[in-house]
């Protein structure tokens, strides 16, 4: 694919979800905090605002912007659906697919990955188990995020509560796909959670409320980015 940029190094993906703290003007403010942290640290930070904020956010910052979802449709009569070409036109460079709050079946996941590829968009597909991660890996997405739904938003990180899920997911994914970037999500709250995720073999994290709803999002981002660039304790 002739993608806009190459995503190098550890990845810090921030899902804005539908939080009021990341809506409208506040979405732009949070995006600018992410941009400053990315520039200061050298860590690749990807942000995923709501659809209505995609264009304004992408025009305000120079870091990768993803949509939170897209549909597998091609241009046509599909009222209320999200077209890959529209996401691209709004300035996005990729999309989340199959988040636990927007779950789809494996056939549609496959089609969404292809639609992303056709539109020069990165695909970041979520998986809730090691088996699901391996099946998704066969479809050749750009990134896979391991996220057990029961830990999302709990403040209990999967990297600490279920380290075996992360290690087994990385191992099984690598048996069928050596190129997809493997990330860790669900309950990632502190810099220590981020560090543990990297030690378990992932290449980054997918976070949301720990940054978006933080009293000081810039500090939360900076603290996470710092542990991503320091030497590992492994």
C-alpha positions in Angstrom: 0.0 0.0 0.0 1.1 3.5 -0.7 0.4 4.7 2.8 0.9 8.3 3.9 3.6 7.4 6.5 5.3 4.5 8.1 4.4 3.8 11.7 7.7 3.0 13.4 8.7 2.1 16.9 6.3 1.5 19.8 2.7 2.6 19.2 0.5 4.5 21.6 -3.1 4.4 20.3 -5.6 6.6 22.0 -9.3 5.9 21.4 -11.4 8.9 22.1 -14.6 6.8 22.1 -17.7 9.0 22.6 -16.5 10.7 25.7 -17.6 14.3 26.1 -14.0 15.2 27.1 -13.0 14.3 23.6 -15.8 15.8 21.6 -15.7 18.9 19.3 -13.2 21.5 20.5 -12.0 19.2 23.3 -11.1 16.6 20.7 -8.8 19.1 19.0 -7.2 20.0 22.4 -6.6 16.4 23.2 -5.2 15.8 19.7 -2.8 18.7 20.2 -1.6 17.3 23.5 -1.0 13.9 21.8 0.9 15.7 19.0 3.1 17.5 21.5 3.9 14.3 23.4 4.7 12.5 20.1 7.1 15.3 19.0 8.8 15.5 22.4 9.2 11.8 22.9 9.5 10.4 19.4 6.8 7.8 20.2 4.3 7.2 17.4 0.9 8.3 18.9 -2.3 7.4 16.9 -5.6 9.1 17.9 -9.1 7.8 17.0 -11.7 10.6 17.4 -15.4 10.3 16.6 -16.5 10.4 13.0 -17.8 14.0 13.3 -14.4 15.2 14.5 -12.2 13.3 12.0 -11.8 16.2 9.6 -11.2 19.0 12.1 -8.8 16.9 14.1 -6.8 15.7 11.1 -6.5 19.3 9.9 -5.3 20.4 13.3 -2.4 18.0 14.0 0.3 16.1 12.2 0.1 12.7 13.8 -1.8 9.7 12.5 -5.6 9.9 12.9 -7.8 6.8 12.7 -11.5 6.3 12.6 -13.1 4.2 15.3 -14.9 2.0 12.8 -15.8 1.6 9.1 -18.1 -0.7 7.2 -17.2 -3.2 4.5 -19.4 -1.5 1.9 -18.3 -0.1 -1.4 -19.7 3.3 -2.6 -23.5 3.0 -3.2 -26.9 3.3 -1.5 -26.0 2.5 2.1 -27.6 5.2 4.3 -26.0 5.4 7.7 -23.0 3.3 6.9 -19.3 4.4 7.1 -17.5 4.3 3.8 -13.7 3.8 3.7 -13.3 6.4 1.0 -15.1 8.9 3.2 -12.9 8.2 6.2 -9.9 8.7 4.0 -11.3 11.9 2.6 -11.8 13.2 6.1 -8.1 12.9 6.7 -7.8 9.5 8.5 -4.9 7.3 7.8 -6.5 4.1 9.3 -9.3 2.7 11.2 -10.1 0.5 14.2 -12.0 -2.6 13.3 -14.0 -5.0 15.6 -13.6 -3.1 18.8 -15.5 -4.9 21.6 -18.0 -2.0 21.6 -18.5 -2.3 17.8 -18.1 -6.1 17.3 -18.5 -7.6 13.8 -18.2 -11.1 12.4 -15.0 -12.6 10.9 -16.3 -12.4 7.3 -17.0 -8.6 7.7 -13.6 -8.2 9.5 -12.0 -9.7 6.4 -13.9 -7.4 4.1 -13.1 -4.3 6.3 -9.4 -5.2 6.2 -9.6 -5.4 2.4 -11.5 -2.1 2.2 -8.8 -0.5 4.3 -6.1 -1.8 1.9 -8.0 -0.7 -1.1 -8.3 2.9 0.3 -4.7 3.1 1.6 -5.8 3.0 5.2 -4.1 1.1 8.0 -6.3 -1.5 9.7 -6.1 -2.0 13.5 -8.3 -5.0 14.4 -9.2 -5.9 17.9 -9.3 -9.5 19.2 -10.6 -10.8 22.5 -8.7 -14.2 22.6 -5.5 -15.7 21.4 -7.5 -17.9 19.0 -9.3 -14.9 17.6 -6.1 -13.0 17.2 -4.6 -15.9 15.2 -7.7 -16.1 12.9 -7.6 -12.4 12.4 -3.8 -12.5 11.7 -4.5 -14.8 8.8 -6.4 -12.0 7.2 -3.3 -9.8 7.1 -4.3 -6.7 9.0 -1.6 -4.1 9.7 -2.2 -4.2 13.5 -3.9 -6.5 16.0 -4.9 -5.3 19.5 -5.5 -8.0 22.1 -8.4 -6.8 24.3 -10.5 -9.0 26.6 -13.8 -7.2 26.9 -14.3 -8.0 30.6 -11.3 -5.8 31.5 -12.0 -2.8 29.3 -12.7 0.3 31.4 -12.0 -1.5 34.7 -8.6 0.0 35.5 -7.3 -3.6 35.7 -4.8 -4.1 33.0 -4.7 -7.2 30.9 -0.9 -7.0 30.9 -1.0 -7.6 34.7 -4.2 -9.6 35.2 -3.9 -11.9 32.1 -0.2 -11.8 31.0 -0.6 -15.4 29.7 -3.2 -14.1 27.2 -0.8 -11.6 25.9 2.2 -14.0 25.5 0.0 -16.7 24.0 -1.6 -14.3 21.6 1.8 -13.0 20.4 3.1 -16.5 20.0 0.0 -17.8 18.1 -0.2 -14.7 15.9 3.4 -15.1 14.9 2.8 -18.6 13.7 0.7 -17.3 10.9 1.7 -13.6 10.4 5.1 -12.2 11.1 4.3 -8.7 9.9 1.3 -7.4 11.8 2.0 -5.2 14.8 0.6 -6.7 18.0 -0.7 -4.3 20.6 -2.3 -4.7 24.0 -5.5 -3.1 25.3 -8.1 -3.3 28.0 -7.5 -1.7 31.4 -4.1 -0.1 30.5 -4.1 2.7 33.0 -0.6 3.5 34.2 2.9 3.7 32.8 3.7 0.5 34.6 0.9 -1.2 32.7 2.4 0.0 29.4 5.9 -1.2 30.4 4.6 -4.6 31.3 2.7 -4.9 28.0 5.9 -4.2 26.1 7.9 -6.7 28.2 5.3 -9.4 27.3 6.2 -9.0 23.6 3.7 -6.4 22.3 4.7 -3.4 20.2 2.4 -0.9 21.8 -0.9 -0.3 23.6 -4.4 0.8 22.9 -5.8 3.1 25.6 -8.9 5.3 26.1 -10.3 6.5 29.4 -7.0 6.5 31.2 -6.0 9.4 29.0 -9.2 10.9 27.8 -10.8 11.2 31.2 -7.6 12.0 33.0 -7.4 15.3 34.9 -4.2 16.0 33.0 -4.2 14.1 29.7 -0.9 15.6 28.5 0.9 14.3 31.6 -0.8 10.9 31.3 0.4 10.7 27.7 3.9 11.8 28.5 4.3 9.4 31.3 3.2 6.5 29.1 5.4 7.6 26.2 8.4 7.9 28.5 8.3 4.2 29.5 8.0 3.2 25.8 11.3 4.7 24.9 13.4 3.8 27.9 15.5 0.6 28.0 13.5 -2.5 28.9 14.0 -4.2 32.2 13.6 -7.6 30.6 
